[in-house]
Amino acid sequence: MYRLALSIEKDRVAHHTLKLRAFLHKFETGFPSEYYDFLNGVTPDEPDWKDLYPKQWAAASDEIRCLELGTHEASVFLRDRIARIRAEHGGRTVLLGGPPCQAYSVIGRSRNAGNAGYDADEDARQSLYEEYVHVLSQLRPAVAVMENVKGMLSARRNGDLIFPEVARRLRHSGGTDSYRLFALASRSGVRSRNGAHKSGDFLVHAEKFGVPQARHRVFVICVRRDVAESLAEEHLPRLGPERGAVPLDDIIGAMPRLRSRLSRGDHPGSWQDAVQAAHDLIDANQPAMSNVEKARFQGALDRALASTKGTAPPCRGVLGKTSLPADCPSELRAWIFDERIRMLPNNETRAHMASDLARYLFAVAFGHAFGRSPKTFDFPKALMPSHANWHTGHFDDRFRVQSAHCPSTTVTSHLSKDGHYFIHPDAGQCRSLTVREVARLQTFPDNYFFHGTRTQQYVQVGNAVPPFLAYQIAQTVSTVLDRHDSVGTHGNNDSISSRRQPTGPARQMPLVAMEGS
């Protein structure tokens, strides 16, 4: 198992969330009852944890630090803390990190290119990976994991690809050829320690490993040379086996039905009126389609119309309906579900303009009819927004309904700005996904609470590595270290002890986490 020695996060709200989580993990027999009372609405306000459990809160506060890598304050702190960790544990540590990714992401580069005066070569964020390399060279852990967006593989600086330079710096971070780099799910089949991996080998498709989301991210596993050389080829780090795809409906299909809210004059009756108006507008402006497609399209419209009759669904605070659908894989179900949760936290809908409700409803009906989300040119003129760039072809899928029958598209922090890319497939709800729904798609346990405004919560979820995937990576790293322990090494001051380490709770690998992407 792992013990968190230090975690660095620059965002204050995300830091608050992480500190709460670290605090909860101080209780070996389970989270305190006061926490569940807070999540379940028994107590409306979050307890003062420092007052209730001062020892556990102080330990969490010491582990989770709000600092920005690259600043003088962070550099001084890290120098001293890393020296302390090395004095206590030597090289028997694991480092995790994800340098900020905005300068690497394909979407981010596209948006930046539209900004007058933007010069990618002068964007300091492109070199922030050097802070991670600097920590790696100071800590000299047995294993380090670096995560980033797919765009890092194609990003360039001064005309040259960035990733080969990143790989070179990681490989030599503790001296010449001090680390061996490994790919968790090599697409070329290369597994060896000789550096023969192609850049694309480092790309992990999360949906192939039980994550209900098509999330493609770069993971580089850096294994210190003495550890790597002690391992047989079959024991080198690798994820597997691949799992079957988990569709969206297997994760959120049994969650409470919620209505969207209206950005103006919201109450259940006005929402029902808005859905009725959206239904009538779409019904009068249907696209050309076959009889079969029309039946599917009309079925979705009728389901939306049914939601305007009787009592409207709530928009928050639903007790019950916390279990996952029967088709959810058992291991993923056990990972997410908590039987002590009676009301799903962070599960409140956002407000939408009435005109967007019509576009959402059209997108859902179109998806049912044609088996895909509509493009901008598929929308009837009566539903087109007055966006200056609507007809340019850029971001022509800006209103995207998620399919219930396959993994979702990539959950990103852009959800904080609008929900257009994550329209719920149930026409009767006519809304974008809640924070809790996308948190489930990211495989956060239901008992994981996010602090901050709803906007800030979306950012935290979108920036995260899916915890269920992180768990599998942690198992892979642990297997590597266990195997190294059983083989042992000699003559290297940084090597893990050649004596067999104890297993179970007594065997704890100190973990250092740097601010994520």
One Martini backbone bead per residue (centre of mass of N, CA, C, O) as a GRO file, in nm:
protein
  517
    1MET     BB    1   0.103   0.031   0.007
    2TYR     BB    2   0.027   0.378   0.042
    3ARG     BB    3   0.187   0.688   0.151
    4LEU     BB    4   0.132   1.013   0.199
    5ALA     BB    5   0.381   1.268   0.203
    6LEU     BB    6   0.305   1.461  -0.059
    7SER     BB    7   0.108   1.752  -0.180
    8ILE     BB    8   0.073   1.958  -0.475
    9GLU     BB    9  -0.139   2.260  -0.500
   10LYS     BB   10  -0.243   2.570  -0.642
   11ASP     BB   11  -0.539   2.540  -0.606
   12ARG     BB   12  -0.743   2.625  -0.347
   13VAL     BB   13  -0.991   2.445  -0.391
   14ALA     BB   14  -0.848   2.180  -0.457
   15HIS     BB   15  -0.694   2.176  -0.191
   16HIS     BB   16  -0.941   2.148  -0.011
   17THR     BB   17  -1.034   1.877  -0.125
   18LEU     BB   18  -0.767   1.716  -0.071
   19LYS     BB   19  -0.755   1.760   0.236
   20LEU     BB   20  -1.014   1.613   0.304
   21ARG     BB   21  -0.928   1.339   0.189
   22ALA     BB   22  -0.677   1.301   0.368
   23PHE     BB   23  -0.830   1.309   0.633
   24LEU     BB   24  -1.017   1.059   0.587
   25HIS     BB   25  -0.759   0.858   0.560
   26LYS     BB   26  -0.698   0.859   0.883
   27PHE     BB   27  -0.933   0.642   0.894
   28GLU     BB   28  -0.909   0.301   0.922
   29THR     BB   29  -1.239   0.232   0.983
   30GLY     BB   30  -1.346   0.489   0.851
   31PHE     BB   31  -1.542   0.729   0.803
   32PRO     BB   32  -1.693   0.960   0.964
   33SER     BB   33  -2.018   1.022   1.053
   34GLU     BB   34  -2.018   1.333   0.996
   35TYR     BB   35  -1.972   1.305   0.692
   36TYR     BB   36  -2.240   1.159   0.620
   37ASP     BB   37  -2.427   1.373   0.735
   38PHE     BB   38  -2.339   1.587   0.531
   39LEU     BB   39  -2.399   1.438   0.261
   40ASN     BB   40  -2.713   1.361   0.361
   41GLY     BB   41  -2.830   1.637   0.510
   42VAL     BB   42  -2.837   1.636   0.824
   43THR     BB   43  -2.605   1.846   0.791
   44PRO     BB   44  -2.573   2.145   0.621
   45ASP     BB   45  -2.288   2.181   0.745
   46GLU     BB   46  -1.967   2.170   0.756
   47PRO     BB   47  -1.757   2.065   0.962
   48ASP     BB   48  -1.507   2.121   1.208
   49TRP     BB   49  -1.235   1.933   1.180
   50LYS     BB   50  -1.025   2.070   1.363
   51ASP     BB   51  -1.207   2.042   1.619
   52LEU     BB   52  -1.282   1.733   1.611
   53TYR     BB   53  -0.986   1.643   1.448
   54PRO     BB   54  -0.682   1.762   1.499
   55LYS     BB   55  -0.479   1.539   1.425
   56GLN     BB   56  -0.581   1.470   1.135
   57TRP     BB   57  -0.578   1.762   1.023
   58ALA     BB   58  -0.277   1.819   1.065
   59ALA     BB   59  -0.172   1.590   0.881
   60ALA     BB   60  -0.311   1.688   0.621
   61SER     BB   61  -0.183   1.978   0.620
   62ASP     BB   62   0.111   1.866   0.584
   63GLU     BB   63   0.065   1.715   0.306
   64ILE     BB   64  -0.126   1.951   0.188
   65ARG     BB   65  -0.012   2.189  -0.048
   66CYS     BB   66  -0.028   2.541  -0.134
   67LEU     BB   67   0.146   2.551  -0.440
   68GLU     BB   68   0.374   2.689  -0.686
   69LEU     BB   69   0.554   2.584  -0.918
   70GLY     BB   70   0.857   2.791  -0.942
   71THR     BB   71   0.858   2.921  -0.688
   72HIS     BB   72   1.033   3.015  -0.419
   73GLU     BB   73   0.858   2.890  -0.199
   74ALA     BB   74   0.845   2.604  -0.323
   75SER     BB   75   1.150   2.545  -0.348
   76VAL     BB   76   1.220   2.562  -0.048
   77PHE     BB   77   1.024   2.355   0.058
   78LEU     BB   78   1.108   2.110  -0.120
   79ARG     BB   79   1.399   2.086  -0.036
   80ASP     BB   80   1.337   2.017   0.262
   81ARG     BB   81   1.128   1.784   0.229
   82ILE     BB   82   1.293   1.595   0.051
   83ALA     BB   83   1.525   1.558   0.248
   84ARG     BB   84   1.346   1.421   0.461
   85ILE     BB   85   1.244   1.183   0.290
   86ARG     BB   86   1.527   1.069   0.223
   87ALA     BB   87   1.623   1.023   0.517
   88GLU     BB   88   1.386   0.811   0.573
   89HIS     BB   89   1.365   0.646   0.258
   90GLY     BB   90   1.525   0.728   0.032
   91GLY     BB   91   1.438   0.554  -0.273
   92ARG     BB   92   1.148   0.468  -0.136
   93THR     BB   93   0.963   0.606  -0.384
   94VAL     BB   94   0.682   0.798  -0.527
   95LEU     BB   95   0.602   0.981  -0.828
   96LEU     BB   96   0.357   1.231  -0.907
   97GLY     BB   97   0.251   1.394  -1.229
   98GLY     BB   98   0.105   1.705  -1.399
   99PRO     BB   99   0.170   1.920  -1.606
  100PRO     BB  100   0.051   2.176  -1.732
  101CYS     BB  101  -0.171   2.154  -2.044
  102GLN     BB  102  -0.272   2.403  -2.215
  103ALA     BB  103  -0.023   2.416  -2.428
  104TYR     BB  104  -0.088   2.109  -2.548
  105SER     BB  105  -0.362   2.112  -2.623
  106VAL     BB  106  -0.548   2.115  -2.901
  107ILE     BB  107  -0.767   2.313  -2.813
  108GLY     BB  108  -0.580   2.523  -2.685
  109ARG     BB  109  -0.422   2.585  -2.946
  110SER     BB  110  -0.665   2.681  -3.109
  111ARG     BB  111  -0.740   2.917  -2.924
  112ASN     BB  112  -0.464   3.062  -2.915
  113ALA     BB  113  -0.447   3.118  -3.228
  114GLY     BB  114  -0.691   3.343  -3.195
  115ASN     BB  115  -0.486   3.516  -3.042
  116ALA     BB  116  -0.358   3.805  -3.039
  117GLY     BB  117  -0.004   3.762  -3.014
  118TYR     BB  118   0.033   3.466  -3.002
  119ASP     BB  119   0.322   3.263  -2.880
  120ALA     BB  120   0.418   2.947  -2.837
  121ASP     BB  121   0.732   2.988  -2.791
  122GLU     BB  122   0.652   3.197  -2.533
  123ASP     BB  123   0.518   2.978  -2.365
  124ALA     BB  124   0.588   2.890  -2.041
  125ARG     BB  125   0.410   2.626  -2.014
  126GLN     BB  126   0.597   2.438  -2.195
  127SER     BB  127   0.826   2.425  -1.936
  128LEU     BB  128   0.689   2.294  -1.670
  129TYR     BB  129   0.817   2.009  -1.675
  130GLU     BB  130   1.085   2.098  -1.532
  131GLU     BB  131   0.972   2.085  -1.243
  132TYR     BB  132   0.937   1.782  -1.239
  133VAL     BB  133   1.232   1.709  -1.302
  134HIS     BB  134   1.348   1.846  -1.052
  135VAL     BB  135   1.207   1.668  -0.844
  136LEU     BB  136   1.318   1.400  -0.950
  137SER     BB  137   1.622   1.471  -0.897
  138GLN     BB  138   1.583   1.504  -0.585
  139LEU     BB  139   1.427   1.237  -0.500
  140ARG     BB  140   1.482   0.964  -0.644
  141PRO     BB  141   1.282   0.752  -0.722
  142ALA     BB  142   1.184   0.444  -0.813
  143VAL     BB  143   0.909   0.583  -0.915
  144ALA     BB  144   0.754   0.755  -1.198
  145VAL     BB  145   0.460   0.958  -1.287
  146MET     BB  146   0.358   1.094  -1.602
  147GLU     BB  147   0.098   1.325  -1.697
  148ASN     BB  148  -0.088   1.392  -2.009
  149VAL     BB  149  -0.181   1.510  -2.290
  150LYS     BB  150  -0.194   1.420  -2.616
  151GLY     BB  151  -0.070   1.697  -2.730
  152MET     BB  152   0.229   1.649  -2.641
  153LEU     BB  153   0.309   1.476  -2.900
  154SER     BB  154   0.254   1.747  -3.108
  155ALA     BB  155   0.403   1.955  -2.977
  156ARG     BB  156   0.574   2.272  -3.033
  157ARG     BB  157   0.916   2.421  -3.032
  158ASN     BB  158   1.075   2.578  -3.261
  159GLY     BB  159   0.964   2.321  -3.453
  160ASP     BB  160   0.988   2.116  -3.220
  161LEU     BB  161   0.933   1.850  -3.056
  162ILE     BB  162   0.872   1.803  -2.715
  163PHE     BB  163   0.871   1.503  -2.616
  164PRO     BB  164   1.169   1.410  -2.662
  165GLU     BB  165   1.276   1.611  -2.449
  166VAL     BB  166   1.120   1.507  -2.210
  167ALA     BB  167   1.235   1.219  -2.219
  168ARG     BB  168   1.530   1.298  -2.184
  169ARG     BB  169   1.500   1.440  -1.908
  170LEU     BB  170   1.392   1.197  -1.755
  171ARG     BB  171   1.626   0.994  -1.810
  172HIS     BB  172   1.849   1.230  -1.685
  173SER     BB  173   1.759   1.347  -1.391
  174GLY     BB  174   1.994   1.162  -1.211
  175GLY     BB  175   2.158   1.129  -1.459
  176THR     BB  176   2.294   0.933  -1.671
  177ASP     BB  177   2.073   0.705  -1.735
  178SER     BB  178   1.871   0.682  -1.460
  179TYR     BB  179   1.616   0.619  -1.646
  180ARG     BB  180   1.343   0.421  -1.735
  181LEU     BB  181   1.108   0.400  -1.997
  182PHE     BB  182   0.748   0.335  -1.987
  183ALA     BB  183   0.469   0.166  -2.126
  184LEU     BB  184   0.147   0.061  -2.038
  185ALA     BB  185   0.017   0.052  -2.364
  186SER     BB  186   0.162  -0.064  -2.609
  187ARG     BB  187   0.102  -0.040  -2.957
  188SER     BB  188   0.379  -0.189  -3.067
  189GLY     BB  189   0.481  -0.401  -2.822
  190VAL     BB  190   0.680  -0.260  -2.656
  191ARG     BB  191   0.881  -0.347  -2.337
  192SER     BB  192   1.152  -0.255  -2.314
  193ARG     BB  193   1.457  -0.087  -2.165
  194ASN     BB  194   1.590   0.055  -2.451
  195GLY     BB  195   1.404   0.299  -2.571
  196ALA     BB  196   1.197   0.190  -2.824
  197HIS     BB  197   0.977   0.371  -2.795
  198LYS     BB  198   0.709   0.524  -2.907
  199SER     BB  199   0.523   0.791  -2.854
  200GLY     BB  200   0.237   0.641  -2.885
  201ASP     BB  201   0.281   0.429  -2.648
  202PHE     BB  202   0.201   0.646  -2.408
  203LEU     BB  203  -0.091   0.595  -2.483
  204VAL     BB  204  -0.398   0.595  -2.298
  205HIS     BB  205  -0.703   0.412  -2.310
  206ALA     BB  206  -0.937   0.422  -2.073
  207GLU     BB  207  -1.175   0.245  -2.201
  208LYS     BB  208  -0.986  -0.027  -2.187
  209PHE     BB  209  -0.995   0.011  -1.839
  210GLY     BB  210  -1.308   0.072  -1.728
  211VAL     BB  211  -1.368   0.355  -1.845
  212PRO     BB  212  -1.662   0.562  -1.917
  213GLN     BB  213  -1.429   0.696  -2.123
  214ALA     BB  214  -1.276   0.877  -2.391
  215ARG     BB  215  -0.955   0.877  -2.262
  216HIS     BB  216  -0.649   1.033  -2.382
  217ARG     BB  217  -0.331   0.966  -2.232
  218VAL     BB  218  -0.020   1.045  -2.105
  219PHE     BB  219   0.215   0.787  -1.988
  220VAL     BB  220   0.508   0.795  -1.783
  221ILE     BB  221   0.736   0.545  -1.680
  222CYS     BB  222   0.977   0.583  -1.422
  223VAL     BB  223   1.262   0.373  -1.378
  224ARG     BB  224   1.502   0.308  -1.198
  225ARG     BB  225   1.775   0.146  -1.300
  226ASP     BB  226   1.812  -0.061  -1.063
  227VAL     BB  227   1.520  -0.163  -1.084
  228ALA     BB  228   1.497  -0.240  -1.387
  229GLU     BB  229   1.751  -0.444  -1.389
  230SER     BB  230   1.597  -0.655  -1.183
  231LEU     BB  231   1.398  -0.717  -1.417
  232ALA     BB  232   1.206  -0.894  -1.592
  233GLU     BB  233   1.036  -0.857  -1.875
  234GLU     BB  234   0.750  -0.960  -1.746
  235HIS     BB  235   0.784  -0.719  -1.501
  236LEU     BB  236   0.718  -0.488  -1.651
  237PRO     BB  237   0.536  -0.216  -1.688
  238ARG     BB  238   0.178  -0.302  -1.723
  239LEU     BB  239  -0.123  -0.302  -1.844
  240GLY     BB  240  -0.372  -0.541  -1.740
  241PRO     BB  241  -0.613  -0.633  -1.889
  242GLU     BB  242  -0.834  -0.560  -2.098
  243ARG     BB  243  -1.149  -0.410  -2.105
  244GLY     BB  244  -1.458  -0.354  -2.136
  245ALA     BB  245  -1.684  -0.147  -2.235
  246VAL     BB  246  -1.841   0.135  -2.066
  247PRO     BB  247  -2.134   0.264  -2.059
  248LEU     BB  248  -2.303   0.533  -1.951
  249ASP     BB  249  -2.565   0.381  -1.845
  250ASP     BB  250  -2.391   0.199  -1.633
  251ILE     BB  251  -2.355   0.470  -1.440
  252ILE     BB  252  -2.625   0.688  -1.478
  253GLY     BB  253  -2.908   0.532  -1.530
  254ALA     BB  254  -2.997   0.528  -1.195
  255MET     BB  255  -3.024   0.808  -1.151
  256PRO     BB  256  -3.170   1.079  -1.079
  257ARG     BB  257  -3.422   1.267  -1.188
  258LEU     BB  258  -3.358   1.581  -1.356
  259ARG     BB  259  -3.389   1.913  -1.387
  260SER     BB  260  -3.346   2.186  -1.521
  261ARG     BB  261  -3.263   2.514  -1.512
  262LEU     BB  262  -3.333   2.856  -1.517
  263SER     BB  263  -3.180   3.166  -1.566
  264ARG     BB  264  -3.491   3.261  -1.573
  265GLY     BB  265  -3.752   3.217  -1.379
  266ASP     BB  266  -3.728   2.972  -1.179
  267HIS     BB  267  -3.958   2.693  -1.201
  268PRO     BB  268  -4.134   2.421  -1.264
  269GLY     BB  269  -4.342   2.561  -1.453
  270SER     BB  270  -4.141   2.716  -1.640
  271TRP     BB  271  -3.996   2.463  -1.736
  272GLN     BB  272  -4.238   2.323  -1.867
  273ASP     BB  273  -4.293   2.551  -2.067
  274ALA     BB  274  -4.015   2.537  -2.210
  275VAL     BB  275  -4.039   2.243  -2.309
  276GLN     BB  276  -4.297   2.282  -2.469
  277ALA     BB  277  -4.183   2.498  -2.662
  278ALA     BB  278  -3.955   2.321  -2.771
  279HIS     BB  279  -4.131   2.100  -2.887
  280ASP     BB  280  -4.294   2.277  -3.087
  281LEU     BB  281  -4.054   2.389  -3.248
  282ILE     BB  282  -3.943   2.113  -3.345
  283ASP     BB  283  -4.204   1.996  -3.469
  284ALA     BB  284  -4.197   2.245  -3.692
  285ASN     BB  285  -3.854   2.164  -3.745
  286GLN     BB  286  -3.795   1.907  -3.902
  287PRO     BB  287  -3.601   1.692  -4.039
  288ALA     BB  288  -3.501   1.496  -4.275
  289MET     BB  289  -3.656   1.161  -4.285
  290SER     BB  290  -3.728   0.864  -4.212
  291ASN     BB  291  -3.960   0.670  -4.065
  292VAL     BB  292  -3.773   0.551  -3.853
  293GLU     BB  293  -3.643   0.817  -3.762
  294LYS     BB  294  -3.910   0.959  -3.688
  295ALA     BB  295  -3.991   0.768  -3.458
  296ARG     BB  296  -3.746   0.831  -3.280
  297PHE     BB  297  -3.778   1.133  -3.268
  298GLN     BB  298  -4.069   1.136  -3.150
  299GLY     BB  299  -4.011   0.975  -2.894
  300ALA     BB  300  -3.833   1.191  -2.761
  301LEU     BB  301  -4.045   1.417  -2.762
  302ASP     BB  302  -4.256   1.263  -2.589
  303ARG     BB  303  -4.079   1.239  -2.334
  304ALA     BB  304  -4.061   1.541  -2.289
  305LEU     BB  305  -4.366   1.598  -2.272
  306ALA     BB  306  -4.414   1.421  -2.015
  307SER     BB  307  -4.246   1.622  -1.823
  308THR     BB  308  -4.499   1.844  -1.833
  309LYS     BB  309  -4.651   1.644  -1.658
  310GLY     BB  310  -4.722   1.719  -1.367
  311THR     BB  311  -4.451   1.657  -1.184
  312ALA     BB  312  -4.159   1.787  -1.164
  313PRO     BB  313  -3.854   1.745  -1.147
  314PRO     BB  314  -3.596   1.786  -0.973
  315CYS     BB  315  -3.263   1.963  -0.909
  316ARG     BB  316  -3.228   1.838  -0.612
  317GLY     BB  317  -3.211   1.648  -0.324
  318VAL     BB  318  -3.208   1.326  -0.364
  319LEU     BB  319  -3.330   1.048  -0.226
  320GLY     BB  320  -3.166   0.805  -0.342
  321LYS     BB  321  -3.053   0.651  -0.620
  322THR     BB  322  -2.728   0.532  -0.572
  323SER     BB  323  -2.718   0.308  -0.745
  324LEU     BB  324  -2.617   0.089  -0.983
  325PRO     BB  325  -2.645  -0.066  -1.249
  326ALA     BB  326  -2.650  -0.403  -1.322
  327ASP     BB  327  -2.425  -0.370  -1.569
  328CYS     BB  328  -2.215  -0.295  -1.385
  329PRO     BB  329  -1.919  -0.362  -1.308
  330SER     BB  330  -1.818  -0.488  -1.010
  331GLU     BB  331  -1.551  -0.331  -0.961
  332LEU     BB  332  -1.667  -0.050  -1.023
  333ARG     BB  333  -1.895  -0.055  -0.820
  334ALA     BB  334  -1.712  -0.086  -0.566
  335TRP     BB  335  -1.560   0.183  -0.620
  336ILE     BB  336  -1.819   0.386  -0.613
  337PHE     BB  337  -1.991   0.257  -0.404
  338ASP     BB  338  -2.189   0.371  -0.107
  339GLU     BB  339  -2.407   0.261   0.139
  340ARG     BB  340  -2.403   0.545   0.314
  341ILE     BB  341  -2.535   0.678   0.077
  342ARG     BB  342  -2.843   0.883   0.028
  343MET     BB  343  -2.704   1.147  -0.113
  344LEU     BB  344  -2.579   1.281  -0.380
  345PRO     BB  345  -2.316   1.463  -0.430
  346ASN     BB  346  -2.294   1.714  -0.654
  347ASN     BB  347  -2.630   1.695  -0.762
  348GLU     BB  348  -2.674   1.970  -0.947
  349THR     BB  349  -2.819   2.167  -1.159
  350ARG     BB  350  -2.802   2.380  -1.412
  351ALA     BB  351  -2.843   2.671  -1.586
  352HIS     BB  352  -3.062   2.757  -1.865
  353MET     BB  353  -3.159   2.859  -2.146
  354ALA     BB  354  -3.443   2.824  -2.321
  355SER     BB  355  -3.304   2.798  -2.602
  356ASP     BB  356  -3.118   2.557  -2.513
  357LEU     BB  357  -3.336   2.348  -2.461
  358ALA     BB  358  -3.405   2.314  -2.760
  359ARG     BB  359  -3.123   2.213  -2.847
  360TYR     BB  360  -3.110   1.973  -2.659
  361LEU     BB  361  -3.362   1.829  -2.759
  362PHE     BB  362  -3.272   1.802  -3.049
  363ALA     BB  363  -3.013   1.639  -2.997
  364VAL     BB  364  -3.153   1.394  -2.874
  365ALA     BB  365  -3.347   1.326  -3.106
  366PHE     BB  366  -3.127   1.299  -3.320
  367GLY     BB  367  -2.970   1.070  -3.183
  368HIS     BB  368  -3.204   0.863  -3.198
  369ALA     BB  369  -3.237   0.874  -3.513
  370PHE     BB  370  -2.900   0.873  -3.615
  371GLY     BB  371  -2.666   0.790  -3.398
  372ARG     BB  372  -2.593   1.103  -3.354
  373SER     BB  373  -2.461   1.400  -3.328
  374PRO     BB  374  -2.512   1.711  -3.410
  375LYS     BB  375  -2.445   1.951  -3.627
  376THR     BB  376  -2.475   2.268  -3.715
  377PHE     BB  377  -2.610   2.189  -4.004
  378ASP     BB  378  -2.861   2.023  -3.862
  379PHE     BB  379  -2.991   2.274  -3.777
  380PRO     BB  380  -3.245   2.456  -3.766
  381LYS     BB  381  -3.290   2.786  -3.805
  382ALA     BB  382  -3.472   2.825  -3.541
  383LEU     BB  383  -3.208   2.705  -3.355
  384MET     BB  384  -3.005   2.910  -3.421
  385PRO     BB  385  -2.765   3.088  -3.306
  386SER     BB  386  -2.608   3.421  -3.272
  387HIS     BB  387  -2.331   3.321  -3.387
  388ALA     BB  388  -2.065   3.429  -3.568
  389ASN     BB  389  -1.933   3.108  -3.589
  390TRP     BB  390  -2.150   2.892  -3.680
  391HIS     BB  391  -2.050   2.873  -4.009
  392THR     BB  392  -1.725   2.797  -4.000
  393GLY     BB  393  -1.664   2.487  -3.863
  394HIS     BB  394  -1.599   2.553  -3.580
  395PHE     BB  395  -1.712   2.364  -3.353
  396ASP     BB  396  -1.964   2.175  -3.487
  397ASP     BB  397  -2.013   2.018  -3.179
  398ARG     BB  398  -2.130   2.212  -2.942
  399PHE     BB  399  -2.383   2.011  -2.954
  400ARG     BB  400  -2.360   1.727  -2.733
  401VAL     BB  401  -2.475   1.413  -2.722
  402GLN     BB  402  -2.482   1.150  -2.517
  403SER     BB  403  -2.434   0.818  -2.525
  404ALA     BB  404  -2.576   0.539  -2.362
  405HIS     BB  405  -2.400   0.296  -2.543
  406CYS     BB  406  -2.128   0.451  -2.461
  407PRO     BB  407  -1.874   0.605  -2.400
  408SER     BB  408  -1.778   0.892  -2.327
  409THR     BB  409  -1.648   1.167  -2.366
  410THR     BB  410  -1.424   1.387  -2.274
  411VAL     BB  411  -1.356   1.508  -1.970
  412THR     BB  412  -1.353   1.857  -1.910
  413SER     BB  413  -1.306   2.184  -1.791
  414HIS     BB  414  -1.513   2.318  -1.995
  415LEU     BB  415  -1.772   2.255  -1.829
  416SER     BB  416  -1.756   2.527  -1.664
  417LYS     BB  417  -1.885   2.706  -1.902
  418ASP     BB  418  -2.049   2.455  -2.032
  419GLY     BB  419  -2.293   2.183  -2.139
  420HIS     BB  420  -2.297   2.123  -2.456
  421TYR     BB  421  -2.107   1.848  -2.454
  422PHE     BB  422  -2.318   1.734  -2.203
  423ILE     BB  423  -2.586   1.583  -2.296
  424HIS     BB  424  -2.848   1.428  -2.192
  425PRO     BB  425  -3.012   1.135  -2.320
  426ASP     BB  426  -3.263   1.234  -2.161
  427ALA     BB  427  -3.530   1.412  -2.274
  428GLY     BB  428  -3.685   1.456  -1.988
  429GLN     BB  429  -3.437   1.651  -1.874
  430CYS     BB  430  -3.305   1.874  -2.040
  431ARG     BB  431  -2.967   1.856  -2.006
  432SER     BB  432  -2.688   1.865  -1.836
  433LEU     BB  433  -2.444   1.746  -1.659
  434THR     BB  434  -2.344   1.677  -1.361
  435VAL     BB  435  -2.093   1.652  -1.144
  436ARG     BB  436  -2.158   1.358  -1.055
  437GLU     BB  437  -2.180   1.235  -1.336
  438VAL     BB  438  -1.885   1.305  -1.427
  439ALA     BB  439  -1.754   1.168  -1.184
  440ARG     BB  440  -1.840   0.885  -1.268
  441LEU     BB  441  -1.694   0.893  -1.545
  442GLN     BB  442  -1.418   0.934  -1.371
  443THR     BB  443  -1.445   0.736  -1.107
  444PHE     BB  444  -1.561   0.859  -0.863
  445PRO     BB  445  -1.653   0.831  -0.568
  446ASP     BB  446  -1.948   0.909  -0.402
  447ASN     BB  447  -1.767   1.012  -0.135
  448TYR     BB  448  -1.664   1.247  -0.316
  449PHE     BB  449  -1.593   1.579  -0.232
  450PHE     BB  450  -1.657   1.902  -0.375
  451HIS     BB  451  -1.543   2.203  -0.372
  452GLY     BB  452  -1.709   2.486  -0.436
  453THR     BB  453  -1.825   2.577  -0.704
  454ARG     BB  454  -1.957   2.440  -0.974
  455THR     BB  455  -1.736   2.535  -1.161
  456GLN     BB  456  -1.498   2.428  -0.981
  457GLN     BB  457  -1.587   2.133  -0.989
  458TYR     BB  458  -1.557   2.081  -1.291
  459VAL     BB  459  -1.255   2.137  -1.302
  460GLN     BB  460  -1.163   1.909  -1.113
  461VAL     BB  461  -1.277   1.675  -1.275
  462GLY     BB  462  -1.147   1.740  -1.560
  463ASN     BB  463  -0.831   1.734  -1.444
  464ALA     BB  464  -0.841   1.441  -1.383
  465VAL     BB  465  -0.757   1.130  -1.298
  466PRO     BB  466  -0.892   0.840  -1.311
  467PRO     BB  467  -0.908   0.656  -1.030
  468PHE     BB  468  -0.935   0.366  -1.158
  469LEU     BB  469  -0.674   0.400  -1.323
  470ALA     BB  470  -0.482   0.475  -1.092
  471TYR     BB  471  -0.517   0.207  -0.946
  472GLN     BB  472  -0.391   0.030  -1.171
  473ILE     BB  473  -0.118   0.173  -1.168
  474ALA     BB  474  -0.053   0.118  -0.871
  475GLN     BB  475  -0.046  -0.189  -0.903
  476THR     BB  476   0.183  -0.198  -1.108
  477VAL     BB  477   0.398  -0.060  -0.933
  478SER     BB  478   0.383  -0.257  -0.694
  479THR     BB  479   0.474  -0.506  -0.853
  480VAL     BB  480   0.752  -0.400  -0.923
  481LEU     BB  481   0.851  -0.361  -0.627
  482ASP     BB  482   0.804  -0.646  -0.527
  483ARG     BB  483   0.995  -0.781  -0.729
  484HIS     BB  484   1.247  -0.627  -0.641
  485ASP     BB  485   1.250  -0.722  -0.348
  486SER     BB  486   1.287  -1.032  -0.420
  487VAL     BB  487   1.568  -0.982  -0.560
  488GLY     BB  488   1.752  -0.747  -0.535
  489THR     BB  489   2.023  -0.520  -0.445
  490HIS     BB  490   2.361  -0.383  -0.497
  491GLY     BB  491   2.565  -0.093  -0.465
  492ASN     BB  492   2.316   0.119  -0.416
  493ASN     BB  493   2.208   0.395  -0.244
  494ASP     BB  494   1.911   0.396  -0.397
  495SER     BB  495   1.834   0.129  -0.334
  496ILE     BB  496   1.642  -0.108  -0.248
  497SER     BB  497   1.618  -0.322  -0.028
  498SER     BB  498   1.718  -0.663  -0.027
  499ARG     BB  499   1.516  -0.699   0.170
  500ARG     BB  500   1.225  -0.818   0.248
  501GLN     BB  501   0.936  -0.669   0.254
  502PRO     BB  502   0.669  -0.606   0.407
  503THR     BB  503   0.337  -0.673   0.412
  504GLY     BB  504   0.087  -0.469   0.404
  505PRO     BB  505   0.043  -0.212   0.627
  506ALA     BB  506   0.361  -0.202   0.692
  507ARG     BB  507   0.385  -0.155   0.378
  508GLN     BB  508   0.502   0.170   0.282
  509MET     BB  509   0.480   0.393   0.011
  510PRO     BB  510   0.594   0.684  -0.053
  511LEU     BB  511   0.400   0.970  -0.170
  512VAL     BB  512   0.438   1.204  -0.445
  513ALA     BB  513   0.245   1.500  -0.539
  514MET     BB  514   0.188   1.690  -0.814
  515GLU     BB  515   0.051   1.912  -0.985
  516GLY     BB  516  -0.195   1.910  -1.208
  517SER     BB  517  -0.371   1.944  -1.527
   0.00000   0.00000   0.00000
